[in-house]
Amino acid sequence: MLKSWVACLRIQKGSLTKQPKSAAELRRIADFQVLPLLLVGFATYQLDRTNLSSALTGGLADDLSISQNTINLGNQLMFLGVIALEIPSNVVLYKIGPRWWIGGQVLVFGIIAALQIFIRNESEFLLTRAILGLAEAGYIPGAMFTLSTWYTKAEITKRIAIFFFGMFGGTAISPLLGAGILKLDGHGGLLGWQWIFLDAVEGVWSVAISLLLLIFLPQRASYELVSQHKCMATNGWSIKDGNRRLPLAEVWRIITCIRKWPHFLATACVFATWSPLTTYTPSIIMSLGFSRVKANALAAVASILTLPVVLFFAWFSDKTKRRGMTVMIAISAYLVAIVILRTAQPFASRWCKFGMWTAVNGLAVGYHPIHNAWIQIKCRTPEERSIFLAYLVVVSATSGLMGGSQLFREDESSTLYPRGLLIMIGLVFLGLVLTALQEIIYFLEDRDAKTKSDSVDSNSAC
C-alpha cells in the first residue's frame, strides 16, 4: 500500500516518466488512493446535504417559524442549484483536472453548510439552501468520471458500488451523529439544530478532507486500462491535457443522443422517491412515539441496510454481466417494498411500521450504482462518459430529487403520507418500464452491430 501511495505521488509530480510495470500496479494506486479519497469526500458531501433531517427533529422548523412545505421548497432550491451548474462544472473538471476542482468543492460546500447556523428566518433558510446546491454541483459525476479513467469496463461496476458507499455511509452516519449532537441542545447558547450544522463534521472534518484531496488526489489519470486482459497502454488522452477540448457542439451532440434518454427519465422517476425519505424518515419515526434522539438512531438502520443491498446487486451484476437485468430486479424489489408499506401501514403496529419504512429506505437506491456503471460501460469515448455522467447521475437524478421534495406534504403528515406513497409507486413503476425500454434498445443495437460485423466478415471471405 505504501508503495502505491509513493508511486501515485510521483505521477502527480511528473517524475514518473515510464508507465507502471503492470495493470495491477496502477489498479493498486486507484484502489488505495483515488477511490478512498473520493469515497470519503462523497460521505462528507452527503453529510452536508442530509443533516437537515436531523435538524428538523431538533426543532428547526418551529424555531424559524417555517412550514413543511417551505422545507420542501428549500430542498428544491438546493437541487436546482446543483442542476444549474452541473454540466458547466464537469466542463471545468475536464479542463483543470480533479485535484483542484473536487478538493476545492469539498472545502467550499463544507463551509457553506456550517454557516447555516446563522439562519434566522424563512428567507435566509431558502437562500442558504440555494447557495449550498450551487457549491455542490459537479462532485458526483466528476468523481465518477475520474474513477472511470482508472479502471477497465470489467472493473468499474464494483468500484462505483464502493464509491456510493460514501453516499450511503454519509446518509447512515448523519442521523447517528444527530442523535448524539442533539444532546448538546442549550449548551453554549446554541440550539440543538444549530449544533447539528456547527459540529466538527461540518467544519474541521470538511476542511481536513478537502486538504487531503488537494494534496493526494492525482491531478491527472495519464494511463488508462484499455485492455480487458488487464494490459497497460495509453490511448492519447488524459483527464487534463492541453491537446483535448470539449467543444459545445460535442456536448450538444452527446446530450441529444435520444437512444440513452430512457436512462435519464428512469433515473429521474425513481430518484424522485428518495428525496422525501432522506428528509423526513427521522421525523416519521419520531411520530411513531420515539424520542428525537432514538428516532435519529433508528433512522440510521435503513441506510446501514443499504450497504449490503448495494454490494449484493454489484456482485450479481458482475457475475451475470447483465447490468440492465440487475437494475430491473433492484427496482422491482424497491417497488414491492413500497406497495407493502402503502397497503399494510394503516393496520400495522408501531414496530411493524418502523420495519416497513426501514425496508423501503434500505432498498430505495440499491439499483443506482449499477445503473451508473451500466451507462459508463455503454459510453464509447471519455467525452461521452463526462457528459452522460453529468446528465444522468446528477441532472436527471437531481431533477427527480427536486420534484420529489414535494411528495410528502404537510396536510397528510399525521397519516404518514398515503397519497405520497401512492405517487411513489407510480413513479417507481414508470422507472421500471423505462429501464426495460433501455435494455431493449441496447439489445437491438447489439444485434444490428453483430449483423453488420458478420456481413463484413462474409464479404472479406469472398
Disulfide bonds with the S-S distance in Angstrom:
none
